[in-house]
Amino acid sequence: MSNDLFKIARVGLHYFEEPCISGESGSGTIFFSGCNLRCKFCQNYEISHLNKGIEVDGKTLKKCMLYLQDQGANNINLVTPALYVVPLKGVLEEVKDQLRIPVVWNSSGLDGLVPVLALEDVVDIFLPDFKYSDDNVAWEFSGVKDYSERAFNAIKLMRMRHPKDEFDENGMMKKGVIVRHLVLPGNIENSLGVLDKIAEIDKDMYVSVMSQYFPTKNVKNHPVLGRRVTEREYEKVIDHFFDIGLHNGFSQEPSSAIEDYVPDFDLDALSELINKL
């Protein structure tokens, strides 16, 4: 087992993913600390920016995955794992034969082509974000250049490697790709451009169009990000989804834009769980 260390902030069942990911039993999430984006509005700021978490080795990480499976998780959902591609591949190669459930790669969309190719045999479901079609917005809000092209190329490759979406008899995804897009206030053209790019890859792609944005304390006074998305803004994005021929996907009610859905990163509880494994 790898001697590499992984910094994690939460291990537990999560019920607020897409229906085919969470189901009734929940998704077995492992939240990794750190992120390759620096989004000003991040709802998980304390782990993505402040790197809150506990360091564990590969052996412990493997135990976490098997624990989640024993808890009845529908999948192993690796959240913001991009900083650990190489060591994670090693852990997944060792644990894969013991897993009866799929592995989900839940990323920012800023995944390199080489990592995607490296992961295709150990990851069953790619669940990337596609945040920006406008690179000026990407730079302003997330401090990253060339996001649109990089995300487009990564997601296109994910689709090439997992060209068919497979579901079990209960409607749970077993293999495939779901692309997420968070609609931001005052940036509808950016959202429409993202949908256009997804349709360019594959109009059969499953797309999760999210309305759950709310202003965190870091942006509550921001001139654009300091408010929620309006119903009209979100409806315009959904209308465009259908207008361009996309037809598989998920939408959210406006009521999802609340802090209640943000996971609790309780390190004392996480430490207690790790000690019991």
NORJO-V65339 format. One record per helix or strand of 3 or more residues. SS is the DSSP state (hx for helix, st for strand). FROM is the first residue (numbers start at 1). TO is the last residue. If there is no record, write none. Layout:
# NORJO-V65339
SS;FROM;TO / SS;FROM;TO
This chain:
# NORJO-V65339
st;5;14 / hx;19;22 / st;27;32 / hx;45;48 / st;54;57 / hx;58;70 / st;75;79 / hx;82;98 / st;102;107 / hx;113;119 / st;125;129 / hx;135;142 / hx;147;161 / st;173;182 / hx;188;201 / st;206;210 / hx;231;243 / st;248;250 / hx;254;256 / hx;259;261 / hx;267;276
